[in-house]
Amino acid sequence: MAGLSGAWAYHRLGLIDYRSAIAFAIPRIPGAILGVFIVHQISPSLFRIVLGVVLILAGATLLRRPVQNAIASTRKGLSYRYIQDRQGHVYEYRFNLPLGMAANFPVGTLSSLLGIGGGLIFTPFAITVLGFPTLIATATSVLTLVFTTLAALVTHVTTGTFSDGALRILPVALGMAMGGQIGPRIARRVGGIFVKRLLASTLMGIGASMAVSQFL
């Protein structure tokens, strides 16, 4: 619900790189399906420690890298994108599409394994490694999230992991749908640098809390 709502909001803002989102979803979907089967093989404690470490590393990576220029990037790559949003802002960048696609298979596996959708892992990667502008990376990750979460959900239902409880999570889903409309508008107003720093601090805070909780 959060992915669908957020993707629609980012679509209305004109910030989604659709070609990249579809390309990234192709390898991430089988990765997400694989993650569903792996999740049954690990203990809950190990699960939380791994998730915590992954989030801390992702946040630290964001803070270490220099801020990308959201208007134009001179980074050389195999693919070129020129996106103009609804307000007329231009985002021009180059990136290595095969590298992005290769990274999305393990991202899909981890996102399904850890239950975090993939955006928390791939968005920092898209910004720091591929050179995406922050807002474009966020919006594109949200759209890709829709495909991979759906694939993981169908696999969970098919294997019997998720067989009831839909009504119990309905209030949460509705709240996330509302947040999915509000978040993109806030991101548009505060800008990419603030979003990047907020994402980094949130990742590290949540990751540290989850990892430490297993030793207390």
N, C-alpha and C positions, 0 to 999 in steps of 0.2 A: 504493500500500500504506500509506503514512504517512497519507494522507487517510482511507482507510477505517477504519484502526485508531484514529486520533485521533477521528474522528466518533463511533465506537461508544463510546469512553471518555467523551467529552463528553456523549453521550446518557445514559449511565448516571449522570452527575453532574447532569443536568437543566439544562445551561447553554446549550443551542442554541435560538436563535430560528428555528424551522422556517419560519414564514411568510416571514420576510425572506430566509432562505437560498434558498428556492425562487424568490422574486421576483428576487433578485440573479443567480441562475443563468441565468434566461431571456435577458437581454442578454449575459451573459458567455460563453455557449457559442458564439454566432456570432463574437464577438470572438476567442475562442481559436482557432477554425478559421481566421480571417483571419490571425492571427499566424503560423500554420504556413507559410502561403504567403509571408508577408513575410520570414521568417527566411532564405529562400534568396537574398534580394536584398542582404544586407548582409555586410560583411567581418567576420571574427572579431575583429579589433582594435576596430573600431567597436562591435561587439556588447558587448564587455567594458567599454568606456568608458561606453556608454549605461547598461548595467546598474549600474555603479559609481555614476554620478551619481544615478540613480533611487533607489538604496538610501540614499545619503548624505542626499538631500533628505527621504526618508521618515523617517529617523531624527531629523534635525534638527527636523522638524515635530512629532514626538512630544515632544521635549524642551522645545519652546517653549510648547506649550499647557498650560494649567492642568489638573490632574488632575480627572477627572470623579467625581462622587459615584455610587458603584455602587448605592446604595440607592434614590435617587430623583433625577430630573433635572427641573428646571423649564423646560428648553428647550422652546419651542413648536415644533410640527411638524405634519405632516399625518397621522402614524400614531402610535398609542400601543401600548406593549407592557407587559405585567405578567407577569414570569416568576419563579417560585419554584423554586429548585433542590432537590435531594434532601435537603439539610441544613436547609431551611427559610429560607434567605436570599432576600430579595425584591429583584428588579431591576426598577425602574419607570422608563421613559424614553419620550420622544417624539422623532421624527426625520422628516426629509423623505424619504419613500420614493421618489418620482419622481427626486429628485436621486441617491439611492443607486443606482437602476436605471440612470440615465443614465451614471453614473460607471463602472459595471461593464462596459460595452462596451469602452472603452479599457483598463480593467484586464485584461479577458480577453485582449485583443490583446497587451498588454505581457507578461502572464504566460506566454502561449504563445510569444511572440517571445523572451523572455529565459530561459525554462525554470525559472521560480521559483514556478509554481503559482498565484500571485495573492494568497496570504495576506500576504506581505511588503509588498505594495502596498496592498491593500484594508483590512487590519486597522488600520494607522495612520489611514487615511481615515475608517473607521467610528468610530474613537475621537475624533479631533480635529475632524472636520467634521460628521458625523452625530450625535455625542453618545452613542454606544453605551457602556455600561459595558465595561471592558477585557476581562473574562473572557467576557462574552456576545459581544463582537466577535470574539474569538479563536475561540471555539467555532463561531460561525455561519460564519466564514470557512473553517474546516476542512471543514464540511459542503459549502459551495458549491464548494470545491476539488475534491471528488470528481467532481462533474458536469463541470466545465470541463477537468480533467485527462483524464478519459475521452474527452471530445470531441476534445481535442488529440491524444491517443494514437491514436485511431481514424483521424484525418486523417493523421498521420504514417505509419501502417501502410498506409493506402490509397494514399498518394503514393509509397511505397517508401522513405521516409527511414529508417524503422525496420523492417528486414526480418530482422535476426538479432541475436544478442547477448542474447536473453532469459535464457539460462542464466548468462551472465556477470554480469548485474545481479541475479540471484536472491538472493545473499547480502546485497547492499545493501538489497534490498526487504524481506527478513526482518528485518534490523536496524532499518529504519525502522518496520516494523510493531510491533516491540517498543518502540521509542521513542514511538510513537503512543499506547501504553498508559500509559507512565510520565509523559510530559510533562503531560497534563491533571491528573494527581494532584498533581504538584509545583506547577502553577499554582494549583490550588485551595488548597494549603497556604500558599504564600507571599503570595498576594493580588494584586489587580490592579495596584497601584502598582509593585510589584517587577517584575511581568511587563512592564509598560509601559516601565520604565527599561531592563530587560534587552533588550527588543526594540529600543529606540532605539540602544543602544550596539552591539548586534550588527549592525544594519543599517549603521551608519556605519563600523564596523570592516571589515566585508566589502566594502562599497562602495569605501572608500578603497584597500584592498588591490588590488582588481580594476582600478580606474582607474589607479593609480600603476604597476602592473606593466606597462602598455603603453608606459611612457616610460623604462623601465630597460633 
